Every structure is written in C-alpha cells, then in structure tokens.
Amino acid sequence: MSLLEIHDLKVCYGGIVALNGISFGVNEHEIVTLIGANGAGKSTTLRAIMGLIPITSGTILYNGERLHGLDTQKIVEKGIVLVPEGRRVFPNLTTLENLKLGAYLQDKKTVEPNLKRVYELFPRLKERHWQQAGTLSGGEQQMLAVGRALMANPKLIMMDEPSLGLAPLVVKEIFSIIKKINEDGVTVLLIEQNANVALKTANHGYVLETGTISMTGTGRELLENEAIRVAYLGKTR
Amino acid sequence: MSMTTILQHCLTGISLGGAYALIAIGYTLVYGILRLINFAHGDIFMMAGYFMIFAMASFPWPVAIVITIVVTTVMGVGIERMAYKPLRKSPRMSIMISAISVSYLLQNLSTYLFTAIPRGYPEIPFLKRIFQIGELSASFVTVLTPVLTLILVVLLMILVNKTKTGIAMRAVSKDFETAKLMGININGIVSVTFAIGSLLAAVGSILYFTDRMSVTPFSGTLPGLKCFVAAVFGGIGNIPGAVLGGFFIGIVETLLVALGYSTFSDAFTFLLLIVMLLVRPTGLFGEKTVEKV
C-alpha cells in the first residue's frame, strides 16, 4: 500500500474540468514527481490534496485514511505539508517568524531542534534570521519556504515548482537538499516544469497532460523516453 | 486665553483622544485582517454603553465593568460569525453592505428596546472624583483615559509582535491561503481579532460615556465615523497610526470647541478625511501596496 493513494480524482472549477480522473500513488520514502506543461493540472492536484479546493469526485487516501473533505489544518496535523508555488513566504514577517509559523501546530519542544536542523541545511537562513522575508532574494525565499515546511515535522512534503524563477546553480542546491530531506526519511511529491532535473531526482514519475495521466515510469525510464524528450526536454527531432 | 485654560482644554482633548484611539484600533485591526471596514463598530461601542447601564442597575461597578466588557466582546465575535463569516468568499462589497446593515440593525434594535430617549449613564464614583493639579482640575477619568489607552496599546503591540497568536494574525493579514497551509485556524484568528476590537471598544465606551452622562441609540454613529477617520488618517491597518489619529482628532476637536468654533468641530474631522485621501491615501503610516507581477 502506498503512503498516498489517489483514485480517479476529478476537480472542476465552475464548468472547467481541471483534473479528469487521475490515479497515482506515492510510496513511503520515495521521491515522486508529476511533470507536465502549464495548465495540465499539477498545482490543482496538490491543492486538492491539501484541502484548499474541493474535489468533484474520487478519493485521496493517506495511510489508508481518507483525506478529502478534511480541513487543511487537519491535513497538516497528519504530517503533510505543501511548499506552495511562488514560495509564498510571509513578506511582513522575519525569517525566524516564518520558520516558527511552520511549527504552528507542533509541540514547543520540537521547535529548537528543528530550527537547528533547518539552519544546518540552510546556513543562509541563520544569517538572515532577523530580516523581513520580503527582502530576501528569490533563492533565499525558496530556502525559507522549504525550511518552513520542515519545521512541521512532515512525513510527506509536497513541492510546487521549487525551481521556478531561480538561477541554475540555486536550482541545483535546492534539489540536492530535496534529496537530503528524502534520505532523512521524508517522502517527497514534487511538481516540476523543469522535467530534466525533476526526473533525475525522482524514483518515480508521472506525466500529466490536460487533466489526465498520460505516462508513468521510473525517473530513468521517463528520461530516456523518446516522446518525453521531445515534449519536455527540448530535444529536436 | 490663559495658559491654564489652554492646558485644561488640552487635557480634555487628550482624554477624548484616548477613547477615540481605543475605538479606532478596532477598525484598523479588522481592516488589517479582513480588508473590511466594520461599519457596525461604532454601534458596538454604543451597545456597550447600554450594557453598562443595565449591568450597573443590578451589580456593583467592578462586576458591571467586567460584564459589559465580556458581553460586548461576545457580541462582536457573534456579529462576525453570523453576518460576515458566511460572506468571506463573496466580493468584498457584499460583506461591507452586511456591515452597514448590522449597524442599522443595532441602532433600530436599541431604539425599539430602549427607546430613543437618552438614558442617564451611571456614575462610577471613583472615576468622577475631581483632581486638582496646580490650577488645573480634572476628574479622574480624564487622567485615566490616556494612561489606560497607552497601557492597552503597549499590551496589544506585545501581543501582535511577540506571541504566537500575534505572528499568526500578521500572517493571516497577508495571505489567507498560506496561513492555512501552516495549520493556522483562520476562523479562530478572525474571532480573536473581533474579540480584541470589541473589548477595546467596550473599555473606550466606559471611559467616553462616563464623561458624557447619557446614551442614545445614535450615540455610536458620530464617534464611530470619527474613529474610522482616525484609523484612515494613521494608515488603516496600522495600530500606532490609529492611536495617533485618535489622539490627534480628539485634541483638535476639543481645541476648536474651546476657540468658539464648535459648529465646525465635526466638519474638521471629515475635512481631514478628504484632504488625507487626496494627499496621502495610505495614511501617515500606511504601507503602499505594490502589485508585484
């Protein structure tokens, strides 16, 4: 049984079908990626899992328990966190306050050790702990968003386009940290437009096309797949 | 005018300003979180006046003060739950219209229940004691108001800046959805905000009406509007701004009356609003909202 199981998930916005019955699973301790073009429904999938948008039909199971219909707060309590698209750090709060908010539902005792761990992963955040998050650079904000998510003691961390708008070197850094987080036992569900780096990192990949899953395989299989290389990796025929 | 007279009026003005500041905070807090101008806030202040009258009829004053504050706080939170919360996903105009409706509802309900005839505000003996400082004389409430206001503001600033709830409030004020992703209960934070605003309005009401002797169902309208102007003047959403605006309007208004321009004292407040909106729409300390693409 997978940690996260999604069966025939359908989401509509008004009359528009964003997800047309997708099914996939995320095994514990794996890195799984969903790749696809703009508007394929990647963010919608993550938002539906977090309970931010209502689902039309289908089921979302976590450890065999149903997740859909629960409040976001309850879902976070279960150990699922989302690093949202565009980072969404609180610009009016300091770096430290942002991190503390990540631990909003956590026992006070876990805050200090987690903070230490986050500072080890991202020494830059320690240097800038007093600075308003809005004044951080894009890369630092992404680090803060990931760090903030780690403060919640997650079992499953979902990331929506962590590479968006970042310099290649920073992207590399972020992905090496995603691997490190995964090695510590956290399951990762990753959404990316940058299919190349995502598939290299992931154990498993799913390709999402206009609301349906069109292909699946291990990261390596998908990387070597001709159709994917043409569609997502910029290979010319 | 002699120096003593000027100082005397300043003291009265500062006191009035303190009460205004407490009410203005309610507008600014709610706007900060929900981007809603709570037009019913002045009427909550008026209702607190009636609660005090009825509480004093059967209880000694310390108990009556506690009852007034608790009932007003519960009412403020209740109004949000019933009239604003169901509209949170509607366009902002709907919730604003709902706020105006609540304002009229409270006015008419109190006219129906308590009649429009002014009711005498009960005297709390120790508040009315007269103090003599040099040549100035003032009742205790006049001196107490600004002091209590500043104490409450400092406590509020500590709450907002240092506590977990305060950090969550600031987070919710910026980004509802991400705040949810942190596991913050948005409804809880909104309720806390309305509770604090109503609590301060109840305290302000006791201080304000003790100096004015009577309450009518329309006693909240003008002070409510003036405190809204105070909040806009200071930069709506900004707590120190609202406090400064409250004191400023209170002092200028009192001085205008003292100089014999009492006819214009209310007009001044609204002139201030117009000028402020023209010259500096974000208020003294308001942040500019930059749309980032």
Contacts between the chains, C-beta under 8 A, distances in Angstrom:
chain1	res1	chain2	res2	distance
A	50	B	181	6.5
A	52	B	177	6.3
A	52	B	180	6.9
A	52	B	181	7.7
A	72	B	180	4.5
A	72	B	181	6.5
A	72	B	183	7.5
A	73	B	180	7.1
A	73	B	183	5.1
A	73	B	184	7.4
A	73	B	185	5.7
A	76	B	181	6.9
A	76	B	182	7.2
A	76	B	183	3.8
A	77	B	183	6.5
A	81	B	181	7.1
A	82	B	181	5.5
A	84	B	177	7.6
A	84	B	178	6.1
A	84	B	181	6.4
A	88	B	175	6.2
A	88	B	177	7.8
A	88	B	178	4.4
A	88	B	181	8.0
A	90	B	170	7.2
A	90	B	171	4.9
A	90	B	174	5.3
A	90	B	175	6.4
A	90	B	178	7.0
A	90	B	179	8.0
A	91	B	174	6.7
A	92	B	170	5.9
A	92	B	173	7.7
A	92	B	174	5.5
A	93	B	167	6.5
A	93	B	170	6.0
A	93	B	171	6.4
A	93	B	174	8.0
A	97	B	167	5.2
A	97	B	170	7.9
A	100	B	164	7.4
A	100	B	167	6.5
A	101	B	167	6.0
A	101	B	168	6.8
A	101	B	171	5.6
A	101	B	179	7.9
A	101	B	182	4.8
A	101	B	184	7.5
A	102	B	182	6.2
A	104	B	164	7.3
A	104	B	168	6.7
A	104	B	182	4.8
A	104	B	183	4.9
A	104	B	184	5.7
A	105	B	182	7.9
A	105	B	183	4.0
A	148	B	182	7.7
A	152	B	182	7.7
A	152	B	183	7.2
